[in-house]
Amino acid sequence: MIGPMRSPRLWLTIVSAALANAVSLGVAAWLFDGFDLTVGWWVAAVALFTVLSVVLRTLALRMMGAKWLRVYTITGGLALTAIALVLTDLIVPDSGFEIDGWATWAVVTLIVWATGVAFGEVDHHAPAATPGLSPDIRAAVREGDRRAS
């Protein structure tokens, strides 16, 4: 048996999520003057944001439980995306990653969140070892079990 972190499918999921985050952050920075992102710090910001997103999602799901999974995707996911962006903005130097203005924050958060939701729909067959989601919860969601929604 392959250990959870040695699963090729898990690493494919993590790399795919990072690529989705890279695209969404890059597109948002390209679209909005209030979002400054330099190439060098873009890589660091994507890595940091991806890690923060996984950690925050895992903590939220453990605290709230499976019955809130669908609600989490909409409201919780949006809030966790905003928190991960704020933390990324605080950690990465302003010279490399800076979001200015409440409207820019709101739209960038929506873009990154929507990309994450779309990625989640494409990657709904992620391996059981994916952090934050047990195999039982994943199976219940795939089967449309009302208890998981």
C-alpha positions in Angstrom: 0.0 0.0 0.0 1.2 3.5 -0.9 1.4 6.0 2.0 -1.0 9.0 1.8 1.6 11.5 0.7 3.2 9.1 -1.8 0.1 8.6 -3.8 0.7 9.8 -7.4 -3.0 10.8 -7.6 -2.7 12.9 -4.5 0.3 14.8 -5.9 -1.5 15.2 -9.2 -4.5 16.8 -7.3 -2.2 19.1 -5.4 -0.3 20.2 -8.5 -3.5 20.7 -10.4 -4.9 22.8 -7.6 -1.7 24.9 -7.6 -2.0 25.4 -11.4 -5.7 26.4 -11.0 -4.7 28.9 -8.3 -1.8 30.2 -10.5 -4.2 30.8 -13.4 -6.9 32.5 -11.2 -4.4 34.7 -9.4 -2.6 35.5 -12.7 -5.8 36.4 -14.5 -7.1 38.5 -11.6 -3.8 40.4 -11.5 -3.9 41.0 -15.2 -7.5 42.2 -15.1 -7.3 44.6 -12.1 -5.0 47.5 -11.6 -5.5 47.2 -7.9 -3.8 43.8 -7.8 -0.1 43.8 -8.2 1.7 40.5 -8.7 5.3 40.0 -9.8 6.4 36.9 -11.6 8.9 35.8 -8.9 6.5 36.3 -6.1 3.7 34.8 -8.1 5.2 31.4 -7.6 5.7 31.9 -3.9 2.2 33.3 -3.5 0.6 30.4 -5.4 2.5 27.8 -3.3 1.5 29.7 0.0 -2.1 30.2 -1.1 -2.5 26.5 -2.1 -1.1 25.3 1.3 -3.2 27.8 3.2 -6.3 26.8 1.3 -5.8 23.1 2.1 -5.0 23.7 5.7 -8.0 26.0 6.3 -10.3 23.7 4.4 -9.1 20.7 6.5 -9.6 22.6 9.7 -13.1 23.8 8.7 -14.3 20.4 7.7 -13.0 18.8 10.9 -14.7 21.5 13.0 -18.0 21.6 11.1 -18.4 17.9 10.0 -19.7 16.3 6.9 -23.3 17.5 7.1 -22.1 21.0 6.3 -20.1 20.0 3.2 -22.4 21.5 0.6 -22.9 24.7 2.5 -19.1 25.0 3.0 -18.6 24.9 -0.7 -20.6 28.0 -1.2 -20.3 30.3 1.9 -17.4 28.7 3.8 -15.3 28.3 0.7 -15.8 32.0 -0.1 -14.8 33.0 3.4 -11.8 30.6 3.5 -10.7 31.9 0.1 -10.8 35.4 1.5 -8.9 34.4 4.6 -6.2 32.6 2.6 -5.8 35.6 0.3 -5.5 38.0 3.3 -2.9 35.7 4.9 -1.0 35.4 1.6 -1.1 39.2 1.2 0.2 39.7 4.8 3.1 37.1 4.3 4.3 37.9 0.8 6.0 41.3 0.5 4.0 44.2 -1.0 6.5 44.4 -3.8 5.4 41.0 -5.1 1.8 40.6 -4.1 -0.6 43.4 -3.2 -4.3 43.8 -3.5 -5.7 47.3 -3.0 -9.2 48.5 -2.6 -12.3 46.7 -1.3 -13.8 46.3 -4.7 -10.6 44.6 -6.0 -10.5 42.4 -2.9 -14.1 41.3 -3.5 -13.7 40.6 -7.2 -10.4 38.8 -6.8 -11.8 36.7 -4.0 -14.8 35.8 -6.2 -12.5 34.9 -9.2 -10.2 32.7 -7.1 -13.1 31.1 -5.3 -15.0 30.3 -8.5 -11.9 28.8 -10.0 -11.5 26.6 -6.9 -15.2 25.5 -7.1 -14.7 24.7 -10.8 -11.5 22.8 -10.1 -13.3 20.9 -7.3 -16.0 19.8 -9.8 -13.4 18.6 -12.3 -11.3 16.9 -9.6 -14.2 15.2 -7.7 -12.5 11.9 -8.1 -9.5 13.0 -6.0 -7.9 10.2 -4.0 -9.0 9.2 -0.5 -5.8 10.6 0.8 -6.7 14.1 -0.2 -6.4 16.3 3.0 -9.7 17.4 4.5 -12.1 14.8 3.1 -12.6 11.2 4.3 -13.4 8.5 1.8 -16.8 8.0 3.4 -17.7 11.7 2.9 -16.4 11.7 -0.6 -18.5 8.6 -1.5 -21.6 10.1 0.1 -21.2 13.3 -1.8 -20.6 11.5 -5.1 -23.8 9.4 -4.5 -25.8 12.5 -3.7 -26.4 11.3 -0.1 -28.6 14.0 1.6 -26.8 13.5 4.9 -23.7 14.9 3.3 -25.4 18.0 2.1 
